[in-house]
Amino acid sequence: MQLRSLPAIMALLGSFHLYSMAASAAEIEPVIVTATRTAQTVDESLASVTVITREEIEQLQVQSLQDLLRGVAGLDISNNGGAGKTTSIFMRGTESGHVLVLIDGIKVGSVTLGRVAFQDIPVAQIERIEIVRGPRSSLYGAEAIGGVIQIFTRKGQGEIKPSFSVGAGSYGTYNAQAGVAGGSDNSWFSANLSDLNTTGFNACNGTSSAGCFTVEPDKDGYHNAAASLRGGFRFANSAEAELNALRSEGNTQYDGYVNESSSVQQVVGGRIRVSPAPDWQTTFAAGQSRDESDNFKDGSFSSSFNTQRNSTSWQNDITVDADRLLTFGLDQQNDSVDSTTAYAVKSRSNTALFTQYQGGVGDHDMQLSLRRDDNEQFGYHTTGGLAFGANLGDGLRGTLSYGTAFKAPTFNDLYWPSSSVTYSGITYISHSNPLLSPEKSKTIELGLRYTLTAGSYINLSAYETTIRNLISWTTNATGPSEYTTAPDNVGMVNIRGLEAILGANFEEWDLKTNLTLLDPENRASGPNYGKALPRRAKESLRVDMDRSLGEYQLGASLRAEGQRYDDLSNSLRLGGYTTVDLRAGYDFAKEWQLQARVENLLDKEYETAAFFNQPGRSLFVTLRYQP
């Protein structure tokens, strides 16, 4: 599918915007912290930012984090067969390991795989998500080549109140959530439990030589149970202390030479913020994230991978005057592996110094950031960022930015021992490459933001990213019944992109539109020169429309994505697709709501990873109590 009509669609949506701008002037621009490690509004940010609130999560009635993020500007989602299956996020055409993910300020992810198990992070525990597109290594260090996603768990305030929801739907799915939250002027707390279970569908239409390399036409279910705690206190001298914890336990069935996995995602952290002087705020933070999995084949234990990331941070914010803020600090991180697989190296540390200047003169703003990382294995890496912004009048704001980033090879990239598995007469060999070099990138971006009224805006971003020493795992046939998988620095890639985001109100309908045009090109010499990077769609569009009619709510979402390829050689094409979701809500009593959602109304068959199935038409119903 080629989306040649996308420019016309955007022009039409823009004309809607001109007819009726009835957004409430009382709507407050959300405050974000991820883009600069300091609090600012979205309108003040010099970065390209998307914020998803708890209200939006409940309005969309999504069942998973990947469904929530699918179609957001700059994001490509690849999923291996439904709920609980491996989910990868490619931000602005970069690799799935090029997205740095934080939960309540704590860096998370698998030390061995180098990516985050998005499929095991329950949406029921999420208060807000901040998505910052573009390199942020100069503030956060390695991995932030494509950008940063920060997830905040639920936070209480005001009178102590309980909440809960229960739901059921297609594929034998049910979910439940219960919590209590509250606080006072100087305190806040929240405690939540959630549970999701689905019998699922057949995850993979594989063969003995493709896809999941097996034929297992069964239903592949998923179960997730999670709990979160978050609380804090503000003292009389304005000092603050906060603790947070999230634990998610999953059990996933899938197809392959192992076909079941029990996993744990756990994050525990805390911070203390004090003001030694009127214009000086210092914050001490520490946390631990764990990514654990036990893997089975037909009920028999196969392997275990337990990775741990400990991190500490000391950040100082000095207000020079009303228009200038200086930030500097120290980050320390230690990664370790405990596995049934014997890694030659099981731990490594990284220490970094960072500084940032934010200032403005009149209608002009500037952000300058610099960071020096000392990686135990790969030595020193310096990254920087420079951004300018200018108010051009009549609600128009322009930005220009440049940033560098890097990512060190993962433990699997460097130390995965040579191993082989024979299944259905086919031998699969995998091995690492200890000679790999870190990946490095440069990005330049031009942005425009046009604001008409509160909540009504058009954002445009054009960017180009060059990545050198890109690490890619490739599988090649090395014999008549033998396949070998190994990583290598493929050379250079060049990624160009255009993003358009529209928020408007038309005839009492709230409209949000995300358009992404992407050209992720392999520039490495060899047979794949000029080919598109795999699993990235060149065109994607998402349109959400919602309307409140007193006690009733109506909404619809359209997601359209162009074709993509599943391999570096572009020999395996995945067709484009369009899906439509419908949703409705009914406030049948005070603080009680009944919701229903039809997903993939047209029952479109599609794949985001070759041979792995996606949900067909399905129905979900939710009963919600929310004081």
C-alpha positions as CSV (number, residue, x, y, z in Angstrom):
1,M,0.0,0.0,0.0
2,Q,1.3,3.4,-0.9
3,L,-0.1,6.4,0.9
4,R,0.1,8.9,-2.0
5,S,-3.0,10.7,-0.7
6,L,-1.5,11.6,2.7
7,P,-0.6,15.2,1.8
8,A,-4.2,15.7,0.6
9,I,-5.5,14.2,3.9
10,M,-3.3,16.6,5.9
11,A,-4.6,19.5,3.9
12,L,-8.1,18.5,4.5
13,L,-7.5,18.1,8.2
14,G,-5.9,21.5,8.2
15,S,-9.0,23.0,6.7
16,F,-11.1,21.5,9.6
17,H,-8.7,23.3,11.9
18,L,-9.5,26.6,10.4
19,Y,-13.3,26.3,10.6
20,S,-13.7,25.7,14.4
21,M,-11.1,26.2,17.2
22,A,-13.3,25.7,20.2
23,A,-10.7,24.2,22.6
24,S,-11.1,25.4,26.1
25,A,-8.8,28.3,27.1
26,A,-8.6,26.7,30.5
27,E,-6.7,23.7,29.1
28,I,-3.2,23.8,30.6
29,E,-0.1,22.9,28.6
30,P,1.3,19.7,30.2
31,V,4.6,20.0,32.0
32,I,7.4,17.6,30.9
33,V,10.7,16.7,32.4
34,T,12.3,14.2,30.0
35,A,13.4,16.5,27.2
36,T,15.9,18.5,29.4
37,R,15.9,16.7,32.8
38,T,14.1,19.9,34.1
39,A,10.5,20.9,34.2
40,Q,9.1,22.9,31.3
41,T,5.9,23.0,29.2
42,V,5.6,21.2,25.8
43,D,5.3,24.6,24.2
44,E,8.6,25.7,25.7
45,S,10.5,22.6,24.6
46,L,13.0,22.8,21.8
47,A,12.6,19.1,21.2
48,S,9.8,17.2,19.4
49,V,7.7,15.8,22.3
50,T,4.5,13.8,22.6
51,V,2.7,13.4,26.0
52,I,0.1,10.7,26.6
53,T,-2.0,11.1,29.8
54,R,-4.0,8.7,31.9
55,E,-7.2,10.2,30.6
56,E,-6.1,9.5,27.1
57,I,-5.2,5.9,28.0
58,E,-8.7,5.3,29.4
59,Q,-10.4,7.1,26.5
60,L,-8.6,4.9,23.9
61,Q,-9.4,1.7,25.9
62,V,-6.2,0.0,24.7
63,Q,-5.1,-3.3,26.2
64,S,-1.3,-3.0,25.8
65,L,1.5,-0.5,25.6
66,Q,2.2,-1.4,22.0
67,D,-1.4,-0.6,21.0
68,L,-1.2,2.7,22.8
69,L,2.1,3.7,21.0
70,R,1.2,2.3,17.6
71,G,1.0,5.2,15.1
72,V,2.5,7.9,17.3
73,A,4.6,10.2,15.2
74,G,8.1,8.8,14.7
75,L,7.4,5.3,16.1
76,D,7.3,2.0,14.2
77,I,6.0,-1.0,16.2
78,S,7.0,-4.6,15.4
79,N,5.2,-7.4,17.3
80,N,5.8,-11.1,17.1
81,G,2.3,-12.5,17.4
82,G,0.0,-10.6,19.8
83,A,-0.2,-9.9,23.5
84,G,3.0,-10.7,25.5
85,K,5.1,-11.4,22.5
86,T,8.3,-9.7,21.7
87,T,7.6,-6.1,20.8
88,S,10.2,-3.7,19.3
89,I,9.9,0.1,18.9
90,F,11.9,1.8,16.2
91,M,12.0,5.6,16.8
92,R,12.7,7.7,13.8
93,G,14.0,4.8,11.8
94,T,16.7,3.9,14.3
95,E,17.2,0.4,15.8
96,S,15.0,-1.0,18.5
97,G,17.9,-0.7,20.9
98,H,18.3,3.0,20.2
99,V,15.4,4.0,22.4
100,L,16.3,4.8,26.0
101,V,13.4,4.0,28.3
102,L,12.9,5.3,31.8
103,I,10.3,4.3,34.4
104,D,9.9,7.0,37.0
105,G,13.4,8.3,36.1
106,I,15.1,4.8,36.3
107,K,16.7,3.4,33.2
108,V,15.3,0.0,32.3
109,G,16.0,-2.7,29.7
110,S,17.7,-6.1,29.2
111,V,21.5,-5.9,29.5
112,T,21.8,-8.9,27.2
113,L,19.4,-8.0,24.5
114,G,19.9,-4.2,24.7
115,R,16.2,-3.5,24.4
116,V,13.1,-3.1,26.6
117,A,10.3,-5.7,27.0
118,F,7.5,-3.2,26.2
119,Q,5.0,-6.2,26.0
120,D,5.4,-6.7,29.8
121,I,4.8,-3.1,30.9
122,P,1.0,-3.0,31.8
123,V,-0.9,0.1,30.7
124,A,-3.0,-0.2,33.9
125,Q,-0.1,1.0,35.9
126,I,0.8,4.0,33.8
127,E,-0.1,7.6,34.8
128,R,1.7,9.4,31.9
129,I,4.2,8.8,29.1
130,E,6.6,11.4,27.7
131,I,8.1,10.6,24.2
132,V,11.0,12.8,23.2
133,R,12.2,12.3,19.6
134,G,15.8,12.9,18.6
135,P,19.2,12.2,20.2
136,R,19.5,12.7,24.0
137,S,22.8,11.0,24.7
138,S,24.2,14.4,25.8
139,L,21.8,14.2,28.7
140,Y,21.1,10.5,29.3
141,G,24.1,8.7,27.8
142,A,24.2,5.6,25.6
143,E,21.1,4.2,23.7
144,A,19.3,7.5,23.2
145,I,20.1,7.7,19.5
146,G,16.5,7.7,18.4
147,G,15.1,9.3,21.5
148,V,13.7,8.7,25.0
149,I,10.5,7.3,26.3
150,Q,9.8,7.9,30.0
151,I,6.9,6.1,31.7
152,F,5.5,7.4,34.9
153,T,3.5,5.1,37.2
154,R,0.3,6.3,38.7
155,K,0.4,9.1,41.3
156,G,-2.2,10.1,43.8
157,Q,-3.3,13.5,45.0
158,G,-6.2,15.0,46.9
159,E,-8.8,13.0,48.9
160,I,-8.1,9.3,49.4
161,K,-10.2,7.4,46.8
162,P,-10.3,3.8,45.5
163,S,-10.6,2.9,41.8
164,F,-11.1,-0.3,39.8
165,S,-12.0,-1.7,36.4
166,V,-12.8,-5.1,35.0
167,G,-13.0,-6.1,31.4
168,A,-13.4,-9.0,29.0
169,G,-13.3,-9.6,25.3
170,S,-12.2,-11.6,22.3
171,Y,-9.5,-14.3,22.4
172,G,-10.5,-15.2,25.9
173,T,-9.2,-12.0,27.3
174,Y,-10.0,-10.5,30.7
175,N,-8.4,-7.9,32.8
176,A,-8.8,-6.2,36.1
177,Q,-7.3,-3.3,38.0
178,A,-7.8,-2.0,41.5
179,G,-6.0,0.8,43.4
180,V,-6.2,3.5,46.0
181,A,-4.6,6.9,45.8
182,G,-4.7,10.2,47.6
183,G,-2.6,12.8,49.4
184,S,-2.5,16.3,50.8
185,D,-0.9,19.6,49.9
186,N,2.5,18.1,51.0
187,S,2.1,14.4,50.3
188,W,1.0,11.9,47.7
189,F,0.7,8.1,47.4
190,S,-0.8,5.5,45.0
191,A,-1.0,1.7,45.2
192,N,-2.3,-0.4,42.3
193,L,-2.8,-4.0,41.3
194,S,-3.6,-5.3,37.8
195,D,-4.1,-8.6,36.1
196,L,-4.5,-9.5,32.4
197,N,-5.0,-12.9,30.8
198,T,-5.7,-14.0,27.2
199,T,-5.8,-17.3,25.5
200,G,-4.6,-15.5,22.4
201,F,-4.3,-17.0,18.9
202,N,-1.6,-18.8,16.9
203,A,1.4,-16.5,17.1
204,C,3.3,-17.7,14.1
205,N,2.7,-19.2,10.7
206,G,6.2,-20.4,10.5
207,T,7.9,-23.2,8.5
208,S,11.0,-25.3,9.3
209,S,13.2,-22.7,7.5
210,A,11.4,-19.3,8.1
211,G,9.6,-17.2,10.7
212,C,9.7,-19.1,14.1
213,F,11.4,-22.1,12.2
214,T,8.7,-24.4,13.4
215,V,5.0,-25.4,12.7
216,E,2.9,-25.2,15.9
217,P,-0.7,-24.3,14.9
218,D,-1.9,-23.7,18.5
219,K,-3.2,-20.8,20.6
220,D,-0.4,-18.8,22.3
221,G,-1.7,-17.2,25.4
222,Y,-0.3,-14.6,27.8
223,H,-0.8,-13.7,31.5
224,N,0.5,-10.6,33.3
225,A,0.1,-9.7,37.0
226,A,1.6,-6.4,38.2
227,A,1.7,-4.1,41.2
228,S,3.0,-0.6,41.7
229,L,3.6,1.7,44.7
230,R,4.5,5.4,44.6
231,G,4.6,7.9,47.4
232,G,6.3,11.1,48.4
233,F,6.4,14.0,50.9
234,R,7.2,17.7,50.7
235,F,8.8,19.1,53.8
236,A,8.4,22.5,55.3
237,N,11.7,23.7,53.8
238,S,10.5,22.7,50.3
239,A,12.7,19.5,50.3
240,E,11.0,16.5,48.7
241,A,11.4,12.7,49.0
242,E,9.8,10.1,46.8
243,L,9.8,6.3,46.5
244,N,8.5,4.2,43.6
245,A,8.3,0.5,42.8
246,L,6.8,-1.5,39.9
247,R,6.8,-5.2,39.5
248,S,5.3,-7.0,36.5
249,E,5.3,-10.8,36.1
250,G,4.4,-12.4,32.8
251,N,4.0,-15.8,31.3
252,T,4.0,-16.1,27.5
253,Q,3.4,-18.9,25.2
254,Y,4.8,-18.7,21.6
255,D,6.2,-20.8,18.8
256,G,9.9,-21.8,18.3
257,Y,12.7,-24.0,19.7
258,V,11.6,-22.6,23.0
259,N,7.8,-21.9,23.3
260,E,7.2,-20.6,26.8
261,S,8.7,-17.9,29.0
262,S,8.2,-16.6,32.5
263,S,9.4,-13.1,32.9
264,V,9.8,-10.4,35.5
265,Q,10.2,-6.6,35.0
266,Q,11.0,-4.8,38.2
267,V,11.9,-1.2,38.9
268,V,12.6,0.3,42.4
269,G,13.8,3.8,42.9
270,G,13.8,6.9,45.0
271,R,14.9,10.5,45.0
272,I,15.6,13.3,47.4
273,R,15.5,16.9,46.3
274,V,16.7,19.8,48.5
275,S,17.5,23.5,48.0
276,P,20.8,24.5,49.7
277,A,20.3,28.0,48.5
278,P,17.3,30.0,47.1
279,D,18.5,29.6,43.5
280,W,20.1,26.1,43.8
281,Q,18.2,22.8,43.7
282,T,20.1,19.5,44.0
283,T,18.6,16.1,43.5
284,F,20.0,12.7,44.5
285,A,18.4,9.7,42.9
286,A,19.0,5.9,42.9
287,G,17.3,2.9,41.5
288,Q,17.5,-0.6,40.3
289,S,15.8,-2.3,37.3
290,R,15.7,-6.0,36.7
291,D,14.8,-8.0,33.5
292,E,14.5,-11.7,34.2
293,S,13.3,-14.6,32.1
294,D,13.1,-18.4,32.4
295,N,12.5,-20.2,29.1
296,F,10.9,-23.6,28.4
297,K,10.3,-26.0,25.6
298,D,7.1,-28.0,26.0
299,G,7.3,-27.6,29.7
300,S,11.0,-28.5,30.1
301,F,13.4,-25.9,31.4
302,S,15.7,-24.5,28.7
303,S,17.5,-21.4,29.9
304,S,17.5,-18.5,32.3
305,F,18.6,-14.8,31.7
306,N,18.6,-12.5,34.7
307,T,20.0,-9.0,34.2
308,Q,20.3,-6.1,36.6
309,R,20.9,-2.4,36.2
310,N,21.9,-0.3,39.2
311,S,22.0,3.5,38.7
312,T,22.6,6.6,40.8
313,S,22.4,10.3,39.8
314,W,23.3,13.6,41.3
315,Q,21.8,16.6,39.5
316,N,22.1,20.3,40.3
317,D,19.9,23.0,38.8
318,I,21.1,26.6,39.4
319,T,18.8,29.4,38.4
320,V,21.0,32.2,37.1
321,D,18.0,34.5,36.5
322,A,14.5,34.3,35.2
323,D,15.6,33.4,31.7
324,R,18.7,31.2,32.4
325,L,19.1,27.8,34.0
326,L,22.4,25.9,34.5
327,T,22.3,22.2,35.1
328,F,25.2,19.8,35.9
329,G,25.7,16.5,37.5
330,L,27.0,12.9,37.7
331,D,25.5,9.6,36.5
332,Q,26.7,6.2,37.4
333,Q,25.5,2.9,36.1
334,N,26.4,-0.8,36.6
335,D,25.0,-3.6,34.4
336,S,25.3,-7.3,35.3
337,V,24.2,-10.7,34.0
338,D,23.4,-13.9,35.8
339,S,22.5,-16.6,33.3
340,T,22.6,-20.3,32.5
341,T,24.5,-19.1,29.3
342,A,28.2,-18.6,30.0
343,Y,29.1,-15.0,29.1
344,A,32.9,-14.2,29.0
345,V,32.1,-10.9,30.7
346,K,29.2,-10.6,33.2
347,S,29.3,-6.9,34.3
348,R,30.4,-3.5,33.2
349,S,30.0,0.1,34.6
350,N,29.6,3.5,33.1
351,T,30.3,6.9,34.8
352,A,29.4,10.2,33.2
353,L,29.6,14.0,33.8
354,F,26.9,16.1,32.2
355,T,26.1,19.8,31.9
356,Q,23.4,21.8,30.3
357,Y,22.6,25.5,29.7
358,Q,19.1,26.8,29.0
359,G,18.6,30.5,28.3
360,G,16.5,33.0,26.4
361,V,16.6,36.6,25.2
362,G,13.3,38.1,24.1
363,D,11.7,35.7,21.6
364,H,14.8,33.5,21.3
365,D,15.7,30.4,23.3
366,M,18.8,28.2,23.4
367,Q,19.8,24.9,24.9
368,L,23.4,23.6,25.0
369,S,24.3,20.2,26.5
370,L,27.5,18.3,26.8
371,R,28.2,14.9,28.4
372,R,31.4,12.8,28.9
373,D,30.8,9.0,29.4
374,D,33.5,6.7,30.7
375,N,32.5,3.1,29.6
376,E,34.5,0.4,31.4
377,Q,34.9,-1.5,28.1
378,F,34.9,1.1,25.4
379,G,36.5,4.1,27.1
380,Y,35.5,7.8,26.8
381,H,32.7,9.1,24.6
382,T,31.7,12.8,24.3
383,T,28.3,13.7,23.1
384,G,26.7,17.1,22.7
385,G,23.5,18.9,21.7
386,L,22.7,22.4,20.5
387,A,19.2,23.8,19.9
388,F,17.7,27.2,19.1
389,G,14.1,28.4,19.2
390,A,12.5,31.6,18.0
391,N,8.9,32.9,18.3
392,L,8.1,34.1,14.7
393,G,4.9,35.8,15.6
394,D,1.1,35.0,15.3
395,G,1.6,31.7,17.2
396,L,4.4,30.4,15.0
397,R,7.6,29.0,16.6
398,G,10.6,27.6,14.9
399,T,13.4,25.4,16.2
400,L,16.7,24.1,14.9
401,S,18.8,21.5,16.7
402,Y,21.9,19.3,16.3
403,G,22.9,16.4,18.4
404,T,25.3,13.4,18.6
405,A,24.7,10.1,20.3
406,F,26.3,6.6,20.8
407,K,25.5,3.1,21.9
408,A,27.9,0.4,23.1
409,P,27.4,-3.2,21.9
410,T,25.3,-5.3,24.2
411,F,26.5,-8.4,26.1
412,N,24.8,-10.6,23.4
413,D,26.5,-8.7,20.7
414,L,29.9,-9.2,22.2
415,Y,29.9,-12.4,24.3
416,W,27.1,-14.7,23.2
417,P,28.8,-18.1,23.1
418,S,28.8,-20.1,19.9
419,S,25.8,-22.4,20.1
420,S,23.7,-24.5,17.9
421,V,20.2,-26.0,18.1
422,T,18.8,-28.7,15.7
423,Y,15.0,-28.6,15.3
424,S,12.9,-30.4,12.7
425,G,16.1,-31.4,10.9
426,I,17.4,-27.8,10.6
427,T,20.5,-26.6,12.5
428,Y,20.6,-23.1,13.8
429,I,24.0,-21.6,14.8
430,S,24.5,-18.3,16.5
431,H,27.6,-16.6,17.8
432,S,28.8,-13.1,18.9
433,N,31.4,-10.7,17.6
434,P,33.9,-9.4,20.2
435,L,35.4,-7.0,17.7
436,L,32.3,-4.8,17.4
437,S,32.7,-1.0,17.7
438,P,30.1,1.3,19.4
439,E,27.5,2.9,17.2
440,K,27.7,6.7,16.7
441,S,25.2,9.1,15.3
442,K,24.6,12.7,14.2
443,T,21.2,14.3,13.8
444,I,20.0,17.7,12.5
445,E,16.4,18.7,12.9
446,L,14.2,21.7,11.8
447,G,10.8,22.2,13.6
448,L,7.8,24.5,13.3
449,R,4.9,24.7,15.8
450,Y,1.8,26.8,15.0
451,T,-0.5,27.4,17.9
452,L,-3.9,28.9,17.3
453,T,-5.6,28.4,20.7
454,A,-5.0,26.3,23.8
455,G,-5.0,22.7,22.6
456,S,-5.1,23.5,18.9
457,Y,-1.8,23.3,17.1
458,I,0.2,22.0,14.1
459,N,3.7,20.6,14.6
460,L,6.1,19.9,11.7
461,S,9.5,18.3,12.1
462,A,12.1,17.4,9.4
463,Y,15.3,15.6,10.4
464,E,18.3,13.7,9.1
465,T,20.2,11.1,11.1
466,T,23.5,9.4,10.1
467,I,24.6,6.4,12.0
468,R,28.0,4.8,11.7
469,N,29.0,1.3,12.8
470,L,25.4,0.2,13.0
471,I,25.2,-3.2,14.6
472,S,22.9,-5.7,12.9
473,W,22.3,-9.4,13.4
474,T,21.8,-11.2,10.2
475,T,20.9,-14.8,9.4
476,N,22.4,-16.5,6.4
477,A,22.1,-20.0,5.0
478,T,25.5,-21.7,5.5
479,G,24.5,-25.1,4.4
480,P,21.6,-27.1,2.9
481,S,20.1,-27.5,6.4
482,E,22.0,-24.9,8.3
483,Y,21.5,-21.2,9.2
484,T,24.0,-19.0,11.0
485,T,23.1,-15.8,12.9
486,A,25.8,-13.2,13.9
487,P,26.2,-9.5,14.5
488,D,28.3,-7.1,12.5
489,N,29.0,-3.3,12.1
490,V,27.2,-2.9,8.8
491,G,28.8,0.5,8.1
492,M,26.6,3.6,7.7
493,V,22.9,4.3,7.4
494,N,21.2,7.5,6.6
495,I,17.6,8.3,7.8
496,R,15.5,11.2,6.7
497,G,12.1,11.9,8.0
498,L,9.2,14.3,8.2
499,E,6.6,14.3,11.0
500,A,3.3,16.2,11.1
501,I,1.1,16.4,14.2
502,L,-2.2,18.1,14.3
503,G,-4.4,18.8,17.3
504,A,-7.8,20.5,16.8
505,N,-11.4,20.7,17.7
506,F,-14.0,20.5,14.9
507,E,-17.7,20.6,15.4
508,E,-17.2,19.4,19.0
509,W,-15.0,16.5,17.9
510,D,-11.5,16.4,19.3
511,L,-9.1,15.5,16.6
512,K,-5.5,14.2,16.8
513,T,-3.5,13.3,13.7
514,N,0.0,11.9,13.4
515,L,1.8,11.5,10.0
516,T,5.3,10.1,9.5
517,L,7.2,10.0,6.2
518,L,10.4,8.0,6.6
519,D,13.4,7.1,4.3
520,P,15.7,4.7,6.3
521,E,18.4,3.9,3.9
522,N,21.4,1.5,4.2
523,R,24.5,3.3,3.0
524,A,27.0,0.5,3.7
525,S,29.0,-0.7,0.7
526,G,27.9,-4.0,-0.6
527,P,24.8,-5.7,-2.0
528,N,22.4,-4.0,0.4
529,Y,23.5,-0.4,-0.4
530,G,20.5,1.8,-1.0
531,K,18.1,-0.8,0.6
532,A,15.6,0.2,3.3
533,L,16.2,-0.8,6.9
534,P,13.9,-3.7,7.9
535,R,10.6,-3.4,9.7
536,R,10.2,0.4,9.2
537,A,7.2,1.6,7.2
538,K,8.0,4.6,4.9
539,E,4.6,6.1,5.5
540,S,2.3,5.9,8.5
541,L,-0.8,7.8,9.6
542,R,-2.9,7.7,12.7
543,V,-6.1,9.7,13.2
544,D,-8.0,9.7,16.5
545,M,-11.4,11.4,16.8
546,D,-13.5,11.6,20.0
547,R,-16.6,13.4,21.1
548,S,-18.4,13.7,24.4
549,L,-22.2,13.9,24.3
550,G,-23.1,14.5,27.9
551,E,-23.1,11.0,29.5
552,Y,-22.1,9.4,26.3
553,Q,-18.6,9.3,24.6
554,L,-17.9,8.2,21.0
555,G,-14.5,7.7,19.3
556,A,-12.7,6.2,16.4
557,S,-9.1,5.6,15.4
558,L,-7.6,5.0,11.9
559,R,-4.1,3.6,11.5
560,A,-2.6,3.2,8.1
561,E,1.0,2.1,7.3
562,G,2.8,1.6,4.1
563,Q,4.8,-1.4,3.1
564,R,8.1,-2.4,4.8
565,Y,10.7,-5.2,4.5
566,D,11.6,-7.8,7.0
567,D,15.3,-8.2,6.0
568,L,18.3,-6.1,5.1
569,S,18.3,-7.4,1.5
570,N,14.7,-6.3,1.1
571,S,13.7,-9.7,-0.4
572,L,10.8,-10.3,2.0
573,R,8.1,-7.6,1.7
574,L,5.4,-6.9,4.3
575,G,2.4,-5.3,2.7
576,G,0.8,-2.1,3.9
577,Y,-2.4,-2.1,5.8
578,T,-5.2,0.1,7.3
579,T,-7.1,-0.7,10.5
580,V,-10.1,1.0,12.0
581,D,-11.1,0.9,15.7
582,L,-14.4,2.1,17.2
583,R,-15.1,2.9,20.9
584,A,-17.9,4.2,23.0
585,G,-18.6,5.0,26.7
586,Y,-21.6,5.5,28.8
587,D,-21.6,7.2,32.3
588,F,-24.6,5.3,33.6
589,A,-24.2,6.5,37.2
590,K,-22.0,8.9,39.2
591,E,-18.4,7.8,39.0
592,W,-19.4,4.6,37.0
593,Q,-18.7,4.1,33.3
594,L,-19.3,1.3,30.8
595,Q,-17.0,1.2,27.8
596,A,-16.8,-0.9,24.6
597,R,-14.2,-1.1,21.9
598,V,-14.1,-2.8,18.5
599,E,-10.6,-3.3,17.3
600,N,-9.7,-3.9,13.7
601,L,-13.3,-3.4,12.6
602,L,-12.5,-4.5,9.0
603,D,-10.8,-7.7,10.1
604,K,-7.6,-6.8,8.2
605,E,-4.9,-9.5,8.1
606,Y,-1.4,-8.0,8.4
607,E,2.1,-8.6,9.7
608,T,4.6,-6.2,11.3
609,A,7.2,-9.1,11.4
610,A,7.2,-11.8,8.7
611,F,5.1,-14.9,9.5
612,F,3.9,-13.5,12.9
613,N,0.1,-12.9,13.1
614,Q,-1.7,-9.9,14.5
615,P,-5.2,-9.7,16.0
616,G,-8.3,-9.8,13.8
617,R,-11.6,-8.2,14.6
618,S,-12.1,-8.2,18.3
619,L,-14.4,-6.7,21.0
620,F,-13.6,-5.6,24.5
621,V,-16.0,-4.4,27.2
622,T,-14.9,-2.6,30.4
623,L,-16.7,-1.5,33.5
624,R,-14.9,1.3,35.3
625,Y,-15.3,3.0,38.7
626,Q,-13.3,6.3,38.9
627,P,-14.2,8.8,41.7
